[in-house]
Amino acid sequence: MKSNGNQSQRIYDKTTRTWYEVPEDQYREFDRWRTNLRKREQYWGCCFCPRGK
């Protein structure tokens, strides 16, 4: 599998129903925020997302 240094990732916006191309570092920051939010919601008992999702 080939890995390129500056690959862009895509983020979906539900409100506008569009995909946005973002740089890898910005995507990583967004993913960290999203995972943190999910874990907090699971801890508080508000989110029932399975661990694998």
C-alpha positions as CSV (number, residue, x, y, z in Angstrom):
1,M,0.0,0.0,0.0
2,K,1.4,3.4,-1.0
3,S,1.2,6.3,1.4
4,N,1.5,9.9,0.2
5,G,2.6,12.7,2.5
6,N,0.0,15.3,1.8
7,Q,-3.2,13.4,1.3
8,S,-6.5,15.3,1.9
9,Q,-9.4,13.8,3.8
10,R,-13.1,14.4,3.5
11,I,-15.5,15.7,6.1
12,Y,-19.3,15.5,5.6
13,D,-21.5,18.4,6.7
14,K,-25.1,17.1,7.4
15,T,-26.7,20.6,7.4
16,T,-25.5,21.5,3.9
17,R,-25.2,17.8,2.7
18,T,-21.8,18.4,1.2
19,W,-18.3,16.9,1.5
20,Y,-15.4,19.1,2.3
21,E,-11.8,18.3,1.4
22,V,-9.5,19.2,4.3
23,P,-5.8,18.7,4.9
24,E,-4.6,15.6,6.9
25,D,-3.7,17.6,10.0
26,Q,-7.0,19.4,10.1
27,Y,-8.9,16.1,9.7
28,R,-6.8,14.6,12.5
29,E,-7.8,17.5,14.8
30,F,-11.5,17.1,13.9
31,D,-11.3,13.3,14.5
32,R,-9.8,13.9,17.9
33,W,-12.5,16.3,18.8
34,R,-15.2,13.9,17.5
35,T,-13.8,11.0,19.4
36,N,-13.5,13.0,22.6
37,L,-17.2,14.1,22.4
38,R,-18.3,10.6,21.8
39,K,-16.4,9.3,24.8
40,R,-17.7,12.0,27.1
41,E,-21.3,11.2,25.9
42,Q,-20.7,7.5,26.6
43,Y,-19.4,8.2,30.1
44,W,-22.4,10.4,30.9
45,G,-24.8,7.8,29.6
46,C,-26.2,9.9,26.7
47,C,-24.6,8.1,23.8
48,F,-24.9,4.4,23.1
49,C,-22.6,4.2,20.1
50,P,-20.9,0.8,20.1
51,R,-17.1,0.9,20.6
52,G,-16.4,-0.3,17.1
53,K,-18.4,2.5,15.5
